[in-house]
Amino acid sequence: MMARWRWFAIKITKRLWFRATLFSLLGVATALIAVVLKGHIPASLPGQIGADAVDKILGIIASSMLAVTTFSLSTMVAAYGAASTAVTPRATQLMMEDATTHNALATFIGSFLFSLVGLIALSTGAYGDQGRVLLFAVTIAVVILIVYTLLRWIDHLSRLGRVGETIDRVEQAALDAFAHRNRWPFLGGSAYPQDLVLAPGAWRLVSQQTGYVQHIDVEALAGIAKRQQLEVYVEVLPGAFVHPGALLANIVPREEPSMAAREQVQQRVLAAITVGTRRTFEHDPRFAVSVLSEIASRALSPATNDPGTAIDVIGRSVRCLSQWARPQVLTPPRDGFARVYVRGLVIDDLFDDFFGPLSRDCAALQEVNLRLLKALLSLAQINPLAFEASAARHARRLLAFANHALVLPEERVQLATLAAPLRHR
C-alpha cells in the first residue's frame, strides 16, 4: 500500500535527470561556498599549502569530466540497445532506473559544473587568497570522489547490458513486487467478496483514458469512503488494460447524495487510480513474471538459440512464484480502509503468464520441456493447496504441445512418466 504522492515521488527519484540535477546544484554550491567562508581562513595559510595550483586542477577536471560524461552516455545508450535486442525491451525500464549509473553520471556532471563555476569565480577574483585555500581543499575531495566513482563505474560497465545482469534485475523486480503484495494482498483494503450482489443504488465508475493501470491509491479511496459514508469495490488491479467505458470501480453509497456531490466523488476516485501508457514493475507481479517468460521465449527463438538461458529463467520463476506461497500475515484494515474492497492475485493468471507462452515455444526442445515440468512439480510440492491444480493444468498443456512437436517416442514417454504425479490430479 502506497499513497499516490509517495509513489510518484519514488518514480521521480528514479529518473536520471533528478539525481544529475541534485549533483549539479551541489557542485555549484560547493564551488561558491568558498566565497562565503573565505574570511575564516588564516591569511598565512595560502603560502604554506600552495593553493595557487587550484586553477590548473580545476581546468583538468573541467576538460576531462566533459569527455567522460559524453563517453558514459554513449556507453549507456549502447547497453540499453543491447539489452533490448538480446533480452527484451521491457527490461530496459529497469536498467534506466539503475542507481549506480545515475550516481556515476551525476558525479561527472556535478564535478564538471563545480570546476567550471570555480574557474569563473577565480577569474573574477571573488575567492581571494583565503578562498583559494578552501577551494583547494574541496577540489582535492572532489578528485577523490571522482576516482572512487570511476573505479565503480568501470566495474559496473563490465556487466551493464549483459543478459545475466538484466535477468537479475527483472528477477529482483519480481521478488520485490511479490513481497509488496505479500504484505498487502489487497493493497491495504479488504478482500473483494466473491458472492457480491451490488445494491440497486450502486454507481458504475468507468475509465476515461486508454492505457494500463499503474497505481491504485487505496489510502485516498479509504479517505473518500470514510468522509462520504460509502463503499468502493475496485474492479481492476495494477497492470489491467482499460479504455474509455471500461469498469474501474463500483461505488455503493449509504445515502443517495446530490448530483454535485456524486460528481465530486467520482472525480476523486478517478484521480486515485493512475492510468499510464505502459505497465510498471512496482505493484504488478504479473508483469514481472510475463517479462521473465518473454526473456525465456526469446532465448528459444531460432535467431538466439540459447536453451541454457531459458532453463536459467525457469529456475528463477520458481524462486519468484514460491514467494507467493509464503504464509501471509493478514492484519485487519484500518478504519476507512475496510470500506475499500480490492481483488487479490489469481494463481491461474500467474501460471498462465509464465508457463503458457513458454510451454508453446519450447515444445520441440526436450531439455527445456523436462526443466519446465520439474518446475511445475516443484511448485506443486512447495504449496500443494495453492499451486497443485494450476501446475497439473499446465503439465497437461505442456504434454499436448510436446506430443505434437517431439519426433522420438521415447522422449514423449519420458515426459509422460515425469508428469504422471501431476496428470492424475
Buried (B, 14 or more C-beta within 10 A) or exposed (E): BBBBEEBBEEBEEBEBEBBBBBBBEBBBEBBBBBBEEBEEBEEEBBEEEEBEEBBEBBBEBBEBBBEBBEEBBEBBEEBBEBBBEBBBEBBBBBBBBBEBBBBBBBBBBBBBBBBBBBBEBBEEEEBBBBBBBBBBBBBEEBBEEBEEBBEBBEEBBEEBBBBEBBBBBBBBBBBBBBEBBBEBBBBBBBEBEEEEEEEEEBBEBBBEBEBBBBBBBBBBBBBBBBEBEBBBBBBBBBBBEBEEEBEBBBBBBEEEBEEEEBEBBBEBBBEBBBBEEEBBBBBBBBBBBBBBBBBBBBBBEEEBEBBEBBBBBBBBBBEBBBBBBEEEEEEEBEEBBBBBBBBEBEBEBBBBBBBBBBBEBBBBBBEBBBBBBBBBBBBBEBBEEBBBBBBBBBBEBBBEBBBEBBEEEEBBEBBBEBBEBBEEE
